[in-house]
Amino acid sequence: MGAGRPRDGRGRRVVLAGVDGSTTSLRAATYALGLARREDCRLVIAYVFSAGSWLWAMPGAGGTLQRCADEATEMVRAEIERMIEGGAVPVSFVGRVGDPSRGLADLADELHADLVVVGASQQFRRWLGGSVATGLVRSGRWPVVVIP
């Protein structure tokens, strides 16, 4: 990441870290913070609340799901803010609702991210090729670092 043209319009390259509150995602955020500090990059931490698309179609579920998403986002944001306290790196936090792989990919494209950092999945579906990291790596649009 040392060489290259700044991307964010403010003279800094952009590192995007995807978090979900899991141990591996918090390790990924820590790694991304250190990298952003060393390389003088802007760090964007993103949390994409996953809710099945069929849930939004249920009558009255939209408001409840949005409240759940907001609460989960705030919990993850508070954890990340404790972790980065006193850091000398510009950090932004983004919360979205949707499919985590697609949400992170779309955000990486919007930000013109130079690197995406995520934690390795600890769920069973990773063995079936359905993890967030696998989806991001397969897209091949930016370098992806997967932290165990």
N, C-alpha and C positions, 0 to 999 in steps of 0.2 A: 504493500500500500504506500510505500515511501514516495514513489514517483507518480506523477499523474496530475491531471487538471482538477482544481477544486470544483465541486459539483453543487453545493447548496446555495449559491448566490451570495454567500457571506464569506467566501474565501476558505471554506473548509470542506473536506470530504465527509461523507456520511456513512456511519456504521449503524445498521439496524439490528436490534436484538429482540427476538420474540420471547415473551415470557408467559407463563400460565400459573405461576406460583409453586410449581414443582421444584424439587431439589436441583434437578439438572438444568431447568430453565434459569434458576437463580445463579447457578454456576456460570451459565452462558452470559448472563447479564454482567457478572463480575469480570469475566474474561473480556467482554466487549468494552467495559468501562476502562480496564487497564490498557487495552489496545487503543481506544480513543485518546486516552491521556498520552500514551507514548507517541502516537502518530499525529497528534493535534487535530483530531477529527471531531465532528459533532456526533453525539450519540442520540439515537432515537430508540426508545424502549416501547415496544408495542404489545398490547394484550388483546387478543381476539377471542371474545366470548363465544363459545360454540353452542349453538342451539339448533336442534334439528329443524329443517324447514317446515315439516308438517306441524310442529308445535305452534308456529306463528299463525297457522290457519284455524286453530281452535278458537271458538268464540270466547272472548274475554281473556285469552292467554297472552295477548300482546303486551298489555300493561304489566302483568306479573313477570313475564320474561324480561322486559326492559328493566324493571326494578332489580331483578336478580342479576342481570348483566351489569347494571350500575354499581350494585353492592360488591360484586366480584371484582370489578375493575378498580374500585376504590381500595379494596383489601390488597390487591396486587400492587397498586400504586404506592400505598403506605409502606409495604415491605421493601419496594425498590428505593423509595426515598430514604428509608433508614440505611439501606445499604450504600447509597451514593453520597450520603451526608458528608459535606466538606470536600467533595471532589472538585477539581479545577477544570472540569470538562462541561461544556454546555450540553445539557440533557433535556430532551423533550419526551413527554409521555403521551402515547396515543392509545385510546381504547376504541375497539370496534366490536360489532356483533356479526357473526357469520362463520363460514368455514375457515379455520385457522390457516391452512395452507394457502388458500386463495386470498384471504385477507392480508397475510404477510407479503405474498407475491405482489398484490396490487399496490400495497404501501411502498414496497421496495422500488417498484416502477415509478410511482409518484415522486418519491424522494430522490430518484436517481442514485440509489444506494450503491456504494462501492463494495460493500460486504454485508452479508446477512449471517447472524450468529443465533443458533438455537440449541436447546438441550436435546439430547437423545431421548426418544420416547421410552417410557417405562410401562406402557400399556401393551396388552397382548396383540393389538392390531398391527403393531410394528412388524410382526413376523409375516403378516399378510401384505406388506408393502404399503400400508395405509398411514404411515406416520407423517407428521408435519415436515420433518427433516427430509424424508424421502421425496415428498412432493416438491419441495424447494430445490433439492439437488437435481431431480429429474427435469425440472424446467430449464435449467442450465443458463439462466439469464444473468446471474451474478455469482461471484464466489460465495459458497456457503460453508461455514464452519459449524460442525456438530460437536458439542461438548458432552462427554459421557457423564 
